[in-house]
């Protein structure tokens, strides 16, 4: 069953963090701004047997609390809602004056394994967006309460914290460039790869380049797409073609993905999102900017020969090989 995990360390004792989740208004404070959430009915707090009924966007959601250990964990399970299964563990670990907060969600989408493969990556990104915001709010309230109980005069540290917070605020939306078309010169770029080396498009002049953009390392569709490119790597080499993947993930994420999946081609880290934007392949999913699943076939002269948008990861490598075969005639 797919699992999502989000962990944050808060500079507040575990008693403060757990008590925050027991507040009557905790659900309201932690509710996402989108999709809109409306509380229909709530019985009890977070102890076993307590129930909450919500309207989240178009969906009705009823959750039942099933486990509770004070200052350690509580668990809720969906008994009505959009998921085939949803079990959410809220875990609290004392680190002395700090707390490690972990949200662990096991879920299953309706429609079986094929639906998990098709939409699982989108669910993971949506959960990441939601729980990142929930942890931010929890951290804000709990650390503020801790500071008020234990005031310390340290203006230098306060200024540093304020500056850091400002730097971490989400950047404004930037418009994507138009999608480059077949016949146009492929925009050149330079990005770091999973091994730390800096890769430029012009490094491959004289070869065909399969430049593919994908949403996120380790998600179902992206793993299938990468596996199929790797499976066919010998066929690409016969066609004097190289595979180059691009996403907004870090080099460390790429390194782990390649090691786990046995990938030998280059994955480039577009963490500034500039190349994805340059190729018209940056999209906004629930406020989280990721690369779209688009592919550009670049000929040995550096011009775009063919463009695929919104590709099917399961059959895409076969499509690209067929196109290479056509151009070889």
C-alpha positions as CSV (number, residue, x, y, z in Angstrom):
1,X,0.0,0.0,0.0
2,X,1.4,3.5,-0.9
3,X,2.7,5.4,2.2
4,X,3.4,9.1,2.6
5,X,5.6,10.3,5.4
6,X,6.4,13.9,6.5
7,X,8.7,14.6,9.4
8,X,9.7,17.9,11.0
9,X,11.7,18.8,14.1
10,X,10.1,21.5,16.2
11,X,12.0,23.5,18.9
12,X,9.2,22.8,21.4
13,X,8.7,20.1,24.0
14,X,6.5,17.1,23.1
15,X,3.9,18.1,25.7
16,X,3.4,21.4,23.9
17,X,3.2,19.9,20.4
18,X,0.8,17.2,21.5
19,X,-1.4,19.7,23.4
20,X,-1.6,21.8,20.2
21,X,-3.2,18.9,18.4
22,X,-5.7,18.5,21.2
23,X,-7.0,22.1,20.9
24,X,-10.6,22.5,19.9
25,X,-9.6,24.7,17.0
26,X,-6.6,22.6,15.8
27,X,-8.6,21.2,12.9
28,X,-9.5,24.7,11.7
29,X,-5.9,25.9,12.1
30,X,-4.4,23.0,10.2
31,X,-7.0,22.9,7.4
32,X,-5.7,23.7,3.9
33,X,-6.9,26.8,2.1
34,X,-7.4,24.7,-1.0
35,X,-9.4,22.6,-1.4
36,X,-11.9,24.4,0.9
37,X,-12.9,22.4,4.0
38,X,-16.1,22.7,5.9
39,X,-16.7,21.0,9.3
40,X,-20.1,19.3,9.4
41,X,-19.9,17.5,12.7
42,X,-17.3,16.6,15.4
43,X,-17.8,14.4,18.4
44,X,-15.0,14.2,21.0
45,X,-11.4,15.1,20.6
46,X,-8.7,12.8,19.3
47,X,-9.2,9.9,21.7
48,X,-10.5,6.5,20.3
49,X,-14.1,6.6,19.3
50,X,-14.1,10.3,18.4
51,X,-15.4,11.1,14.9
52,X,-15.2,14.1,12.6
53,X,-17.3,14.7,9.5
54,X,-16.0,17.1,6.8
55,X,-16.8,18.4,3.4
56,X,-13.5,18.7,1.4
57,X,-14.2,20.3,-2.0
58,X,-16.8,18.0,-3.6
59,X,-16.1,15.1,-1.2
60,X,-17.7,14.1,2.1
61,X,-15.1,12.7,4.5
62,X,-15.7,10.9,7.8
63,X,-12.8,9.9,10.0
64,X,-12.8,7.8,13.1
65,X,-10.0,8.0,15.7
66,X,-8.8,4.6,16.6
67,X,-5.7,4.9,18.8
68,X,-4.3,7.3,21.3
69,X,-1.2,7.4,23.5
70,X,-0.7,10.8,25.2
71,X,2.4,12.6,24.0
72,X,3.3,9.7,21.6
73,X,0.6,9.2,18.9
74,X,-2.9,9.2,17.8
75,X,-4.5,7.5,14.7
76,X,-7.5,8.3,12.6
77,X,-9.0,6.2,9.7
78,X,-11.3,7.2,6.9
79,X,-14.6,5.4,7.1
80,X,-16.2,7.5,4.3
81,X,-14.5,9.5,1.7
82,X,-12.6,9.5,-1.7
83,X,-10.0,6.9,-0.8
84,X,-10.5,3.2,-0.8
85,X,-8.3,3.2,2.4
86,X,-6.8,5.9,4.5
87,X,-5.0,5.4,7.8
88,X,-3.2,8.5,9.3
89,X,-0.7,8.1,12.2
90,X,0.3,11.3,14.0
91,X,3.6,10.4,15.8
92,X,5.4,12.5,18.4
93,X,9.0,11.7,19.6
94,X,10.6,13.7,22.4
95,X,14.0,15.0,21.7
96,X,14.5,16.7,25.1
97,X,13.5,20.3,24.5
98,X,12.5,19.6,20.9
99,X,10.0,17.2,19.2
100,X,10.2,15.1,16.1
101,X,6.7,15.3,14.5
102,X,5.8,12.7,11.9
103,X,2.7,12.3,9.9
104,X,2.5,8.8,8.3
105,X,-0.4,8.1,5.9
106,X,-1.1,4.8,4.3
107,X,-3.7,5.0,1.5
108,X,-5.2,3.2,-1.4
109,X,-7.0,4.9,-4.3
110,X,-10.3,3.4,-5.6
111,X,-9.8,1.5,-8.8
112,X,-7.0,-0.7,-7.8
113,X,-3.3,-0.8,-8.7
114,X,-3.7,0.8,-12.1
115,X,-5.2,3.9,-10.5
116,X,-2.4,4.1,-8.0
117,X,0.1,3.9,-10.9
118,X,-1.8,6.6,-12.9
119,X,-2.5,9.1,-10.1
120,X,-0.2,8.1,-7.2
121,X,2.4,10.7,-8.0
122,X,-0.2,13.4,-8.0
123,X,-1.5,12.2,-4.6
124,X,2.0,12.3,-3.2
125,X,2.6,15.8,-4.4
126,X,-0.7,17.0,-3.0
127,X,0.0,15.4,0.4
128,X,3.5,17.0,0.4
129,X,2.0,20.4,-0.2
130,X,-0.7,19.9,2.5
131,X,1.5,18.5,5.2
132,X,4.3,21.0,4.6
133,X,1.8,23.7,5.3
134,X,0.4,21.8,8.4
135,X,3.9,21.4,9.8
136,X,4.7,25.0,9.2
137,X,1.6,26.1,11.1
138,X,2.3,23.6,13.9
139,X,5.9,24.8,14.2
140,X,4.8,28.5,14.2
141,X,2.3,28.0,17.1
142,X,4.3,25.6,19.2
143,X,7.6,27.4,19.0
144,X,5.9,30.8,19.7
145,X,4.3,29.3,22.8
146,X,7.6,27.9,23.9
147,X,9.4,31.2,23.5
148,X,6.7,33.0,25.4
149,X,7.0,30.6,28.3
150,X,10.8,30.7,28.2
151,X,11.8,34.2,26.9
152,X,15.3,34.7,25.8
153,X,16.8,38.0,24.6
154,X,18.7,37.2,21.5
155,X,17.9,39.8,18.8
156,X,20.7,38.5,16.5
157,X,19.1,35.1,16.4
158,X,15.7,36.6,15.9
159,X,16.8,38.7,13.0
160,X,18.5,35.6,11.4
161,X,15.2,33.6,11.8
162,X,13.2,36.4,10.2
163,X,15.5,36.7,7.3
164,X,15.5,32.9,6.8
165,X,11.7,32.8,6.9
166,X,11.5,35.5,4.3
167,X,13.9,33.6,2.0
168,X,11.7,30.5,2.4
169,X,8.5,32.2,1.4
170,X,7.0,30.7,-1.8
171,X,8.1,32.5,-4.9
172,X,5.5,34.2,-7.0
173,X,4.2,32.3,-10.0
174,X,6.3,32.9,-13.1
175,X,4.9,32.4,-16.5
176,X,6.3,29.4,-18.5
177,X,7.9,30.0,-21.9
178,X,6.1,28.8,-25.0
179,X,6.6,25.2,-25.9
180,X,9.5,24.9,-28.4
181,X,8.3,23.4,-31.7
182,X,9.8,20.9,-34.2
183,X,12.3,22.6,-36.5
184,X,13.4,25.2,-34.0
185,X,16.9,25.2,-32.4
186,X,16.8,23.4,-29.1
187,X,17.5,25.9,-26.3
188,X,20.9,25.2,-24.8
189,X,21.4,24.8,-21.0
190,X,23.8,23.6,-18.3
191,X,22.6,21.6,-15.3
192,X,24.1,19.3,-12.7
193,X,23.6,15.6,-13.0
194,X,23.2,12.9,-10.4
195,X,27.0,12.4,-10.2
196,X,27.7,16.1,-9.8
197,X,29.0,16.7,-13.3
198,X,27.6,19.7,-15.2
199,X,25.9,18.7,-18.4
200,X,25.1,20.9,-21.4
201,X,23.0,20.1,-24.3
202,X,25.8,21.1,-26.7
203,X,27.9,18.3,-25.1
204,X,25.9,15.8,-27.2
205,X,26.3,17.6,-30.6
206,X,26.5,15.0,-33.3
207,X,24.1,12.6,-31.5
208,X,20.3,12.4,-31.1
209,X,19.2,13.5,-27.7
210,X,16.0,12.3,-26.0
211,X,15.4,15.2,-23.6
212,X,12.5,14.2,-21.4
213,X,10.9,16.2,-18.5
214,X,9.1,14.3,-15.7
215,X,7.4,15.3,-12.5
216,X,9.2,13.6,-9.6
217,X,11.7,10.9,-8.7
218,X,10.4,7.7,-7.3
219,X,6.7,8.1,-8.2
220,X,5.0,5.3,-10.1
221,X,4.7,6.9,-13.6
222,X,8.2,8.4,-13.5
223,X,9.7,5.1,-12.4
224,X,7.9,3.2,-15.2
225,X,9.1,5.8,-17.8
226,X,12.7,5.6,-16.6
227,X,12.7,1.8,-16.4
228,X,11.6,1.6,-20.0
229,X,14.2,4.0,-21.2
230,X,16.8,1.9,-19.3
231,X,15.4,-1.3,-20.7
232,X,15.9,0.0,-24.3
233,X,19.2,1.7,-23.7
234,X,21.0,-0.6,-26.1
235,X,18.6,0.3,-28.9
236,X,19.2,4.0,-28.3
237,X,22.9,3.5,-28.5
238,X,22.4,1.7,-31.8
239,X,20.7,4.8,-33.1
240,X,23.5,7.1,-31.7
241,X,21.0,8.5,-29.2
242,X,21.4,9.4,-25.6
243,X,18.7,9.7,-22.9
244,X,18.7,12.8,-20.7
245,X,16.0,13.3,-18.0
246,X,15.1,16.6,-16.3
247,X,13.0,17.3,-13.2
248,X,13.1,19.9,-10.4
249,X,14.4,17.3,-7.9
250,X,17.9,17.8,-6.4
251,X,21.0,16.0,-7.4
252,X,20.8,13.9,-4.2
253,X,17.3,12.8,-5.1
254,X,18.4,11.9,-8.6
255,X,21.4,9.9,-7.1
256,X,19.1,7.9,-4.9
257,X,16.6,7.3,-7.7
258,X,19.3,6.1,-10.1
259,X,20.9,3.8,-7.4
260,X,17.6,2.3,-6.4
261,X,16.3,1.8,-10.0
262,X,19.6,0.9,-11.7
263,X,19.6,3.9,-14.1
264,X,22.7,4.6,-16.1
265,X,21.7,7.6,-18.1
266,X,21.9,11.3,-16.9
267,X,19.2,12.9,-14.8
268,X,19.6,16.6,-14.4
269,X,18.6,18.7,-11.4
270,X,16.6,21.8,-12.5
271,X,16.1,23.0,-9.0
272,X,15.8,26.7,-10.2
273,X,13.1,25.5,-12.7
274,X,14.7,27.6,-15.4
275,X,15.2,24.9,-18.0
276,X,11.7,23.4,-17.5
277,X,10.3,26.9,-17.9
278,X,12.5,27.5,-21.0
279,X,11.1,24.4,-22.6
280,X,7.5,25.3,-21.7
281,X,7.4,22.3,-19.4
282,X,6.7,23.8,-15.9
283,X,3.3,23.3,-14.4
284,X,1.7,24.2,-11.1
285,X,0.1,21.3,-9.2
286,X,-1.7,22.4,-6.0
287,X,0.7,25.3,-5.7
288,X,3.8,23.0,-6.2
289,X,5.8,23.7,-9.3
290,X,7.0,20.6,-11.1
291,X,8.1,19.6,-14.6
292,X,5.4,18.4,-17.0
293,X,5.8,15.0,-18.7
294,X,7.0,16.3,-22.1
295,X,9.8,15.0,-24.3
296,X,11.9,16.7,-27.0
297,X,13.8,14.7,-29.6
298,X,16.8,16.8,-30.6
299,X,18.7,15.9,-33.8
300,X,22.5,15.8,-34.2
301,X,22.5,19.4,-35.5
302,X,20.8,20.6,-32.3
303,X,17.3,21.2,-33.7
304,X,14.1,19.8,-32.3
305,X,12.9,17.0,-34.5
306,X,9.8,16.0,-32.6
307,X,7.8,17.0,-29.5
308,X,5.6,14.8,-27.3
309,X,3.4,16.4,-24.5
310,X,1.6,14.7,-21.7
311,X,3.2,11.3,-22.6
312,X,2.0,7.9,-21.5
313,X,5.0,6.6,-19.4
314,X,4.2,3.0,-20.1
315,X,4.6,3.2,-23.9
316,X,6.7,6.3,-24.4
317,X,10.1,4.7,-25.0
318,X,8.5,2.6,-27.8
319,X,7.1,5.8,-29.4
320,X,10.5,7.5,-29.3
321,X,12.3,4.5,-30.8
322,X,9.7,4.4,-33.6
323,X,10.4,8.1,-34.3
324,X,14.1,7.5,-34.4
325,X,13.6,4.7,-36.9
326,X,11.5,7.0,-39.1
327,X,14.2,9.7,-39.1
328,X,16.9,7.1,-40.0
329,X,15.1,6.2,-43.2
